[in-house]
């Protein structure tokens, strides 16, 4: 995957943001994307800025709540996302069903969260 990201001039965080945006699902709120990426909304603003500069996403104001920003893939972003997905499908994990892949992703995210919360750097001293 590293070679593909280098070829596409993407960092892992940018690719991760693209990965979580699906044209079929339509625009998502920046806050929701932050929760999917497990990061602060300000980080999503930074990522959205970079992706928007490259013409891969567009930001819109939510018509029902003008304070909320929505982000959606452009046609170029959808093509690049498809390229990422095709490359990922070449891995042995592609043999798992989509549901099993989602389950594995969720379990790995829980494992990561548990490891981070158990880390001496993140535990509060009591």
N, CA, C and O of each residue as an XYZ file, in Angstrom:
504
protein
N       0.821     -1.185      0.000
C       0.000      0.000      0.000
C       0.869      1.254      0.000
O       0.498      2.271     -0.586
N       2.025      1.182      0.656
C       2.927      2.330      0.692
C       3.352      2.768     -0.694
O       3.433      3.965     -0.970
N       3.622      1.818     -1.565
C       4.032      2.155     -2.932
C       2.888      2.835     -3.679
O       3.111      3.791     -4.422
N       1.680      2.348     -3.485
C       0.528      2.955     -4.143
C       0.318      4.380     -3.640
O       0.054      5.283     -4.434
N       0.432      4.588     -2.332
C       0.253      5.932     -1.774
C       1.312      6.885     -2.325
O       1.015      8.040     -2.631
N       2.539      6.402     -2.448
C       3.604      7.239     -3.011
C       3.298      7.574     -4.471
O       3.478      8.710     -4.910
N       2.838      6.579     -5.208
C       2.497      6.788     -6.619
C       1.382      7.829     -6.772
O       1.403      8.643     -7.695
N       0.411      7.789     -5.857
C      -0.727      8.695     -5.926
C      -0.473     10.006     -5.179
O      -1.333     10.887     -5.152
N       0.704     10.129     -4.579
C       1.076     11.311     -3.801
C       0.073     11.571     -2.678
O      -0.395     12.692     -2.479
N      -0.240     10.496     -1.950
C      -1.151     10.578     -0.817
C      -0.441     10.147      0.452
O       0.381      9.231      0.433
N      -0.759     10.804      1.545
C      -0.299     10.330      2.852
C      -1.327      9.316      3.366
O      -2.437      9.227      2.841
N      -0.951      8.571      4.375
C      -1.909      7.616      4.950
C      -3.155      8.311      5.474
O      -4.260      7.827      5.227
N      -3.024      9.447      6.203
C      -4.246     10.113      6.673
C      -5.163     10.585      5.535
O      -6.386     10.503      5.656
N      -4.584     11.074      4.438
C      -5.413     11.490      3.302
C      -6.122     10.288      2.688
O      -7.309     10.353      2.366
N      -5.389      9.195      2.529
C      -5.993      7.977      1.970
C      -7.072      7.442      2.897
O      -8.109      6.965      2.435
N      -6.835      7.519      4.210
C      -7.816      7.047      5.178
C      -9.103      7.872      5.074
O     -10.204      7.325      5.140
N      -8.955      9.185      4.911
C     -10.139     10.036      4.757
C     -10.902      9.656      3.493
O     -12.126      9.531      3.521
N     -10.188      9.472      2.387
C     -10.846      9.057      1.142
C     -11.549      7.715      1.315
O     -12.662      7.510      0.830
N     -10.882      6.817      2.009
C     -11.414      5.470      2.242
C     -12.785      5.541      2.908
O     -13.680      4.759      2.584
N     -12.949      6.485      3.845
C     -14.187      6.587      4.616
C     -15.284      7.386      3.916
O     -16.417      7.440      4.393
N     -14.950      7.995      2.803
C     -15.964      8.738      2.045
C     -16.448      7.857      0.899
O     -15.645      7.365      0.107
N     -17.736      7.662      0.815
C     -18.304      6.827     -0.239
C     -19.337      7.649     -0.993
O     -20.283      8.163     -0.395
N     -19.160      7.775     -2.297
C     -20.090      8.559     -3.118
C     -21.519      8.067     -2.970
O     -22.461      8.858     -2.997
N     -21.679      6.768     -2.814
C     -23.024      6.186     -2.712
C     -23.731      6.651     -1.439
O     -24.958      6.747     -1.405
N     -22.959      6.938     -0.402
C     -23.546      7.388      0.863
C     -23.853      8.876      0.854
O     -24.587      9.368      1.711
N     -23.292      9.596     -0.115
C     -23.506     11.032     -0.183
C     -22.597     11.775      0.776
O     -21.729     11.175      1.409
N     -22.796     13.083      0.885
C     -21.937     13.892      1.757
C     -22.078     13.480      3.218
O     -23.147     13.058      3.658
N     -20.981     13.610      3.960
C     -21.006     13.347      5.400
C     -20.529     14.607      6.109
O     -19.794     15.414      5.539
N     -20.950     14.764      7.343
C     -20.507     15.930      8.100
C     -19.031     15.768      8.447
O     -18.525     14.656      8.600
N     -18.371     16.884      8.562
C     -16.954     16.864      8.925
C     -16.793     16.225     10.308
O     -15.832     15.493     10.547
N     -17.722     16.500     11.209
C     -17.670     15.923     12.563
C     -17.808     14.403     12.505
O     -17.115     13.684     13.225
N     -18.709     13.916     11.643
C     -18.882     12.466     11.505
C     -17.611     11.830     10.932
O     -17.191     10.762     11.377
N     -17.012     12.486      9.954
C     -15.764     11.965      9.395
C     -14.688     11.916     10.474
O     -13.907     10.966     10.528
N     -14.643     12.933     11.332
C     -13.671     12.934     12.439
C     -13.897     11.729     13.350
O     -12.938     11.110     13.812
N     -15.164     11.397     13.607
C     -15.421     10.232     14.467
C     -15.015      8.937     13.769
O     -14.507      8.019     14.412
N     -15.239      8.859     12.450
C     -14.827      7.666     11.706
C     -13.301      7.518     11.715
O     -12.775      6.408     11.802
N     -12.608      8.643     11.624
C     -11.148      8.629     11.603
C     -10.552      8.602     13.005
O      -9.343      8.452     13.179
N     -11.420      8.750     14.000
C     -10.992      8.774     15.398
C      -9.959      9.880     15.632
O      -8.883      9.654     16.184
N     -10.332     11.084     15.189
C      -9.437     12.216     15.358
C     -10.237     13.467     15.688
O     -11.468     13.456     15.644
N      -9.550     14.518     16.010
C     -10.163     15.798     16.312
C     -10.717     16.420     15.022
O     -10.102     16.286     13.964
N     -11.858     17.092     15.097
C     -12.397     17.744     13.893
C     -11.423     18.704     13.218
O     -11.484     18.880     12.001
N     -10.529     19.326     13.979
C      -9.560     20.236     13.354
C      -8.629     19.478     12.410
O      -8.173     20.037     11.412
N      -8.346     18.227     12.712
C      -7.531     17.409     11.807
C      -8.272     17.146     10.500
O      -7.665     17.116      9.429
N      -9.587     16.955     10.594
C     -10.380     16.724      9.386
C     -10.394     17.987      8.527
O     -10.378     17.904      7.299
N     -10.423     19.137      9.161
C     -10.353     20.394      8.399
C      -9.056     20.451      7.615
O      -9.055     20.826      6.443
N      -7.951     20.082      8.250
C      -6.653     20.058      7.574
C      -6.678     19.080      6.401
O      -6.244     19.419      5.300
N      -7.184     17.871      6.632
C      -7.250     16.865      5.568
C      -8.173     17.326      4.436
O      -7.846     17.170      3.260
N      -9.326     17.891      4.798
C     -10.270     18.365      3.785
C      -9.639     19.479      2.950
O      -9.846     19.541      1.739
N      -8.873     20.354      3.591
C      -8.181     21.417      2.844
C      -7.273     20.811      1.778
O      -7.294     21.241      0.624
N      -6.479     19.818      2.160
C      -5.535     19.190      1.227
C      -6.261     18.457      0.106
O      -5.880     18.557     -1.060
N      -7.309     17.720      0.465
C      -8.067     16.975     -0.546
C      -8.820     17.925     -1.482
O      -8.939     17.666     -2.679
N      -9.320     19.015     -0.926
C     -10.039     19.989     -1.748
C      -9.077     20.696     -2.712
O      -9.436     20.962     -3.859
N      -7.870     20.999     -2.255
C      -6.864     21.619     -3.122
C      -6.550     20.738     -4.322
O      -6.237     21.240     -5.402
N      -6.634     19.441     -4.135
C      -6.347     18.498     -5.216
C      -7.589     18.152     -6.041
O      -7.516     17.355     -6.976
N      -8.718     18.750     -5.693
C      -9.943     18.509     -6.453
C     -10.587     17.168     -6.166
O     -11.344     16.657     -6.991
N     -10.295     16.585     -5.000
C     -10.812     15.251     -4.676
C     -12.084     15.286     -3.841
O     -12.852     14.324     -3.843
N     -12.315     16.387     -3.127
C     -13.526     16.547     -2.325
C     -14.047     17.968     -2.484
O     -13.335     18.872     -2.922
N     -15.304     18.134     -2.118
C     -15.921     19.447     -2.040
C     -16.610     19.565     -0.690
O     -17.190     18.608     -0.177
N     -16.530     20.769     -0.130
C     -17.250     21.037      1.113
C     -18.478     21.878      0.803
O     -18.453     22.762     -0.054
N     -19.552     21.580      1.522
C     -20.815     22.295      1.364
C     -21.357     22.615      2.745
O     -21.020     21.957      3.729
N     -22.184     23.616      2.802
C     -22.911     23.914      4.034
C     -24.170     23.063      4.047
O     -24.840     22.927      3.023
N     -24.490     22.500      5.181
C     -25.710     21.712      5.322
C     -26.897     22.671      5.226
O     -26.981     23.614      6.013
N     -27.815     22.452      4.280
C     -28.942     23.377      4.116
C     -29.835     23.476      5.358
O     -30.454     24.514      5.593
N     -29.904     22.409      6.150
C     -30.774     22.436      7.331
C     -30.068     22.991      8.569
O     -30.728     23.322      9.554
N     -28.739     23.096      8.535
C     -27.977     23.655      9.656
C     -26.709     24.279      9.086
O     -25.703     23.597      8.890
N     -26.765     25.565      8.827
C     -25.675     26.254      8.142
C     -24.357     26.231      8.920
O     -23.308     26.544      8.359
N     -24.397     25.868     10.194
C     -23.156     25.766     10.969
C     -22.394     24.488     10.639
O     -21.194     24.393     10.896
N     -23.090     23.507     10.071
C     -22.502     22.199      9.792
C     -21.937     22.158      8.376
O     -22.607     22.531      7.414
N     -20.691     21.698      8.267
C     -20.062     21.530      6.959
C     -20.130     20.068      6.551
O     -19.882     19.166      7.352
N     -20.470     19.855      5.290
C     -20.519     18.517      4.711
C     -19.363     18.367      3.740
O     -18.916     19.338      3.130
N     -18.887     17.145      3.604
C     -17.795     16.858      2.675
C     -18.229     15.694      1.786
O     -18.821     14.719      2.249
N     -17.917     15.825      0.504
C     -18.294     14.784     -0.459
C     -17.187     14.630     -1.495
O     -16.463     15.578     -1.799
N     -17.072     13.431     -2.023
C     -16.103     13.170     -3.085
C     -16.519     13.860     -4.377
O     -17.705     13.943     -4.696
N     -15.545     14.346     -5.103
C     -15.770     14.813     -6.469
C     -15.644     13.581     -7.374
O     -15.243     12.520     -6.895
N     -15.968     13.689     -8.642
C     -15.744     12.539     -9.536
C     -14.274     12.083     -9.531
O     -14.002     10.883     -9.569
N     -13.334     13.027     -9.484
C     -11.915     12.650     -9.431
C     -11.602     11.926     -8.121
O     -10.830     10.967     -8.113
N     -12.196     12.380     -7.011
C     -12.000     11.724     -5.726
C     -12.584     10.322     -5.709
O     -11.999      9.405     -5.133
N     -13.742     10.160     -6.343
C     -14.371      8.827     -6.415
C     -13.498      7.871     -7.222
O     -13.361      6.701     -6.864
N     -12.901      8.371     -8.319
C     -12.013      7.514     -9.126
C     -10.777      7.109     -8.317
O     -10.364      5.950     -8.340
N     -10.194      8.070     -7.604
C      -9.007      7.767     -6.810
C      -9.340      6.795     -5.684
O      -8.562      5.888     -5.391
N     -10.496      6.985     -5.055
C     -10.931      6.075     -3.992
C     -11.111      4.663     -4.551
O     -10.706      3.687     -3.919
N     -11.715      4.555     -5.729
C     -11.888      3.246     -6.365
C     -10.544      2.579     -6.620
O     -10.394      1.371     -6.435
N      -9.567      3.376     -7.048
C      -8.216      2.858     -7.273
C      -7.648      2.287     -5.965
O      -7.075      1.198     -5.952
N      -7.814      3.035     -4.871
C      -7.341      2.559     -3.563
C      -8.034      1.256     -3.167
O      -7.393      0.320     -2.689
N      -9.344      1.209     -3.370
C     -10.095      0.009     -3.007
C      -9.681     -1.200     -3.843
O      -9.562     -2.310     -3.324
N      -9.462     -0.979     -5.140
C      -9.022     -2.095     -6.005
C      -7.682     -2.631     -5.539
O      -7.479     -3.845     -5.493
N      -6.760     -1.731     -5.189
C      -5.449     -2.169     -4.733
C      -5.566     -2.935     -3.418
O      -4.912     -3.960     -3.228
N      -6.401     -2.432     -2.516
C      -6.592     -3.113     -1.233
C      -7.224     -4.481     -1.436
O      -6.963     -5.410     -0.671
N      -8.055     -4.606     -2.464
C      -8.725     -5.883     -2.728
C      -7.752     -6.967     -3.170
O      -8.096     -8.149     -3.178
N      -6.547     -6.569     -3.534
C      -5.541     -7.559     -3.936
C      -4.936     -8.272     -2.735
O      -4.224     -9.263     -2.897
N      -5.211     -7.778     -1.535
C      -4.621     -8.378     -0.338
C      -5.358     -9.670      0.026
O      -6.474     -9.900     -0.439
N      -4.739    -10.507      0.852
C      -5.407    -11.748      1.285
C      -6.696    -11.474      2.054
O      -7.584    -12.326      2.092
N      -6.807    -10.307      2.659
C      -8.024     -9.982      3.399
C      -9.225     -9.842      2.479
O     -10.369     -9.899      2.931
N      -8.970     -9.659      1.195
C     -10.075     -9.495      0.256
C     -10.902    -10.772      0.134
O     -12.016    -10.747     -0.391
N     -10.370    -11.862      0.608
C     -11.118    -13.119      0.551
C     -12.216    -13.182      1.613
O     -13.100    -14.037      1.564
N     -12.138    -12.250      2.582
C     -13.180    -12.184      3.605
C     -14.406    -11.483      3.033
O     -14.290    -10.637      2.146
N     -15.571    -11.839      3.541
C     -16.789    -11.149      3.115
C     -16.708     -9.692      3.576
O     -15.922     -9.359      4.463
N     -17.517     -8.835      2.977
C     -17.519     -7.427      3.381
C     -17.874     -7.282      4.850
O     -17.298     -6.456      5.559
N     -18.820     -8.085      5.301
C     -19.206     -8.017      6.719
C     -18.046     -8.438      7.612
O     -17.794     -7.796      8.632
N     -17.331     -9.511      7.249
C     -16.174     -9.940      8.034
C     -15.063     -8.882      8.008
O     -14.384     -8.658      9.010
N     -14.891     -8.241      6.854
C     -13.888     -7.172      6.773
C     -14.262     -6.011      7.688
O     -13.398     -5.454      8.364
N     -15.539     -5.643      7.715
C     -15.999     -4.571      8.613
C     -15.785     -4.971     10.065
O     -15.318     -4.180     10.885
N     -16.141     -6.232     10.368
C     -15.969     -6.720     11.731
C     -14.496     -6.685     12.143
O     -14.161     -6.265     13.250
N     -13.623     -7.130     11.238
C     -12.182     -7.108     11.506
C     -11.700     -5.673     11.708
O     -10.932     -5.397     12.629
N     -12.152     -4.759     10.844
C     -11.780     -3.343     10.981
C     -12.207     -2.812     12.344
O     -11.434     -2.130     13.017
N     -13.441     -3.123     12.753
C     -13.947     -2.645     14.041
C     -13.164     -3.243     15.208
O     -12.861     -2.554     16.183
N     -12.841     -4.529     15.099
C     -12.055     -5.169     16.160
C     -10.650     -4.580     16.249
O     -10.129     -4.370     17.344
N     -10.046     -4.317     15.110
C      -8.713     -3.705     15.114
C      -8.764     -2.292     15.691
O      -7.844     -1.876     16.395
N      -9.829     -1.558     15.397
C      -9.984     -0.214     15.952
C     -10.148     -0.282     17.468
O      -9.577      0.536     18.190
N     -10.932     -1.260     17.960
C     -11.098     -1.427     19.405
C      -9.771     -1.805     20.056
O      -9.436     -1.314     21.134
N      -9.020     -2.680     19.392
C      -7.716     -3.091     19.918
C      -6.787     -1.889     20.011
O      -6.084     -1.703     21.004
N      -6.796     -1.081     18.962
C      -5.956      0.118     18.957
C      -6.356      1.066     20.082
O      -5.495      1.588     20.790
N      -7.667      1.291     20.249
C      -8.151      2.177     21.311
C      -7.754      1.643     22.686
O      -7.323      2.396     23.559
N      -7.909      0.332     22.858
C      -7.547     -0.269     24.139
C      -6.054     -0.130     24.405
O      -5.646      0.161     25.529
N      -5.243     -0.335     23.382
C      -3.795     -0.208     23.537
C      -3.412      1.229     23.862
O      -2.540      1.474     24.697
N      -4.073      2.186     23.193
C      -3.770      3.591     23.456
C      -4.182      3.996     24.853
O      -3.472      4.761     25.506
N      -5.322      3.498     25.333
C      -5.769      3.870     26.674
C      -4.938      3.184     27.757
O      -4.865      3.665     28.887
N      -4.314      2.061     27.407
C      -3.464      1.362     28.368
C      -2.035      1.878     28.355
O      -1.242      1.541     29.234
N      -1.708      2.685     27.375
C      -0.357      3.216     27.239
C      -0.022      4.098     28.434
O      -0.863      4.886     28.867
N       1.195      3.984     28.980
C       1.579      4.809     30.128
C       1.471      6.307     29.832
O       1.273      7.102     30.751
N       1.598      6.698     28.563
C       1.512      8.110     28.216
C       0.096      8.640     28.365
O      -0.093      9.822     28.652
N      -0.923      7.767     28.171
C      -2.293      8.253     28.188
C      -2.996      7.981     29.516
O      -4.054      8.553     29.774
N      -2.435      7.128     30.355
C      -3.055      6.865     31.658
C      -2.781      8.004     32.599
O      -1.675      8.541     32.644
N      -3.792      8.370     33.351
C      -3.574      9.428     34.348
C      -2.979      8.794     35.594
O      -3.276      7.651     35.942
N      -2.136      9.567     36.250
C      -1.512      9.072     37.478
C      -2.445      9.321     38.624
O      -3.008     10.406     38.763
N      -2.607      8.316     39.440
C      -3.589      8.461     40.500
C      -3.046      8.212     41.782
O      -3.759      8.297     42.782
